[in-house]
Each structure stands twice: as structure tokens, then as C-alpha cells.
């Protein structure tokens, strides 16, 4: 997968039953309005968390067509992203 911070989008290669369904599909919108300040930890890491991850329309369409459903829509909240990096 690839994250484009300028567009707040995560794209990735999508395969269904071993066949490529999309080479580079926009999967998630990364809503940084909920992002918390960077937190340096005593254990030599830094944590960036709080970005809300939401389903993109293209991903919802791929999933709905793959599973024969109509339940998924653009904007569905998938979760909250947390990134932890070593600083030492």
C-alpha cells in the first residue's frame, strides 16, 4: 500500500481469489482533523495517533461487487490509525 499525505489517501493493490482486481485502488481516506500531537515516549519511541480511517467510494464498490452486497458506503469509519517509530 501507499499513503499520499498530500491527499490524505491510502491506495493499494487489490486481489480477489488470486486475481488482481485493481492495481492501485484508493482504499481509505485518512482524516487528519482528529490527529493528536506527536508524543515522545520514555522507551525510545514516538507515537502519532488519532487519524480517523474512512472507506473510500472505490473500495466500497470493489467490496460490494466482490461479495454481492450493497452494505458498504463511502465514509464508513474503519478505525483510528496509530504509527509508532523508534527514535533511537
C-alpha positions, 0 to 999 in steps of 0.5 A, a space after each residue: 500500500 501507499 499513503 499520499 499525505 498530500 491527499 490524505 489517501 491510502 491506495 493499494 493493490 487489490 486481489 480477489 481469489 488470486 486475481 488482481 482486481 485493481 492495481 492501485 485502488 484508493 482504499 481509505 481516506 485518512 482524516 487528519 482533523 482528529 490527529 493528536 500531537 506527536 508524543 515522545 515516549 520514555 522507551 525510545 519511541 514516538 507515537 502519532 495517533 488519532 487519524 480517523 480511517 474512512 472507506 473510500 467510494 472505490 473500495 466500497 464498490 470493489 467490496 460490494 461487487 466482490 461479495 454481492 452486497 450493497 452494505 458498504 458506503 463511502 465514509 464508513 469509519 474503519 478505525 483510528 490509525 496509530 504509527 509508532 517509530 523508534 527514535 533511537 
